[in-house]
Amino acid sequence: MFCGHCGSEMDDDHKFCPSCGKPLKSESSTIIDNTGQSMEAKTPEIKEKMYFEGDGELVVKKIEHRGGGRKVASWLAGGPIGYLAFGRDKTQKSKAKGKLVVTEKAIYCAGNEYPFDKILSLARIGTMHKSILVNFQNDVAGQRYDIKLEIKTKEMDRLFAALESARMSKVGF
């Protein structure tokens, strides 16, 4: 699939262009129904209210939590070296740079999606508030992951206000 705004190529499952950050419009296609006749089908248009759009950088730290049984077994089998090799939590760190978009449903950056319903906390960090730390928790196939997302942009005040507005958009008083 290609972006209608900037022409960048991307996967079909993206809601926003990883290059320019613009929302992707719906496309129509021809499908065959159960009677064998062709008909035009329209994919639903994604409607999300955008609170922020700009360039940004993400530093993603993903922590895979090992179970208590695995930690104990690795310690008993190999002592401290066994624990370090097989028992302790596994941490991966990666970076992404590109368009940063905040909607009422998620944070999008460089083709990655971080939904608000998985956010545990949101805070400004650093002495000069040069980045925002977002903590997520996700369970995949029974495995628990903590994700720490550090967001950096030149428009920190505007981004933080957008994140607060987007998270509060679903709250009724």
N, C-alpha and C positions, 0 to 999 in steps of 0.2 A: 504494500500500500504506500502511496505517496501523499504528502501534505499538500493541500490545495492552496496554501499560503506561500510556502517557501520551496516546495518541491522535494523536500528531503524524504528519503525512503525509510520506512519503519515497519514494525510488526503490525499485524492486523488488530491486536488486542489493545493497542494504545488509545487512550482517550484524548491525549494532548500530544502535540508534536514535540519530540525531544529537542529539536533544533530551535524552533521559534516560539514554542509554548502555546500556540493557538489551539483552541478546541477543534477536534476533527468533526466534520459534518457527516450526516448519514449518507449512504449510497444506496442506490437501488440495484437490484440484480434480478435475473430471470431464474426461476426455479420450476421444477416439474412437480405438480400436485399428484395425489394418489390416483387420479383418473388418467394420468398420462398427458394432461394438457399443461402447456407452459403458462405461467402467470408471473407478473412482476411482484417481487417482494421488496419491501423497504425495511432496512434495518432501523431500529429505533434511534432517534436523535438524542444525543446525550445533552441533558440540560442541567448544568451546574452553575451556580452563581460564583463568579470569580471575584476574589477579594484582593489578590495580589498577583502581579506578573512582573518578572524581572530576571536578571541574571543572578545565578547563585552557585554555591559549591556545597556539597554534602560530604561529610566524613561519617561513614557508617561503620559502627562497631557491633558485630553480631556475636552474642555469647550463647553457645549451646550448653545447656546444663546437663551434666551427667547425673545419673541416679545415685542415691546413697549406697545401694548394693554394689554398683560398679566401683565406686570410690573405695569401699571397704575391701572388696575382692582384689582390686589392683594393689592396695597397700599390703594385704596379706601375702599375695603372690610374689610381689617384687620389692616390697619395702618402699622407701621414699622414691626410688627410681621408677618403680612400677606405677606408683601413684602419679608421678610427673608425666610418665609416658602414656598412661591409659585412663587414669581416674579423674584428673582435674578437668574443670570446665574448658571447653574449646572456644577460643576467641579468633574471629576473623575481622580484618579491618580493610575497608575499601573506600575509594573516593569517586565522586561523580561531579561533573561540572557541566552546566548548561542552563537552559531556561528553567526558572522556578515559578511554579503556579500554585496558588492556594485557593481552594474552593471550599464550599461548605461540607464537602464529603471527604476530601483528602488533600495531602501535599503531594505534588508531582514535581519531579526534577529529573532531567535527562532520561525520560522514559520510565522512571521508577515511580511506583505509587505507594503512599503510606496513608492508609485510611485513619480518620479521626476516631473511629470506634475502638481502635487498638491502642490509643495513646494513654499512657499512665500519668505522665507529667510533662510540663512545658515550662522552661525557665531560661532567663538570660544568664550567660556566664561570662567570666572574664572581668578584669578590673574596669575596662571601658565598655563593657557589654558588646564585645565584638562578634559574638556568636550566640545562637539559641540552641539549647539542648532539648531534644524531644526523646522521651523514653517510651518504647513500645514493648508489648509482650505478645507473642504469637505462639500458638501450638500447631505443630504440623505432625500428623501421624503419631500422636502421643508424645512427641518430643517438644519440650518447652524451650523457647528462644527468647532472650531479651535483646532488644535492638536499641542502641543508643545512637541517635542521629544528631550530629552537630551541623547546623545550618549557618552558612556565612554569606553575606551579601553586603553591598555598599549602602543599601537602604534598610538598615536594621530596625529603626523606629517604625517605619511603615510596615515592614514585614511582621513585627511583633504585634502591632495593632490589628493587622489582617488576620493573623493566627487566632488572636483572642476573639475577634468578631466572628470568624468562621466557626470556631468551637461553640460559641454562645448562640449561634443562629438557630439551633434546634431546641434551645431552652425556652420554655414558656413561663411567664410570671403571672 
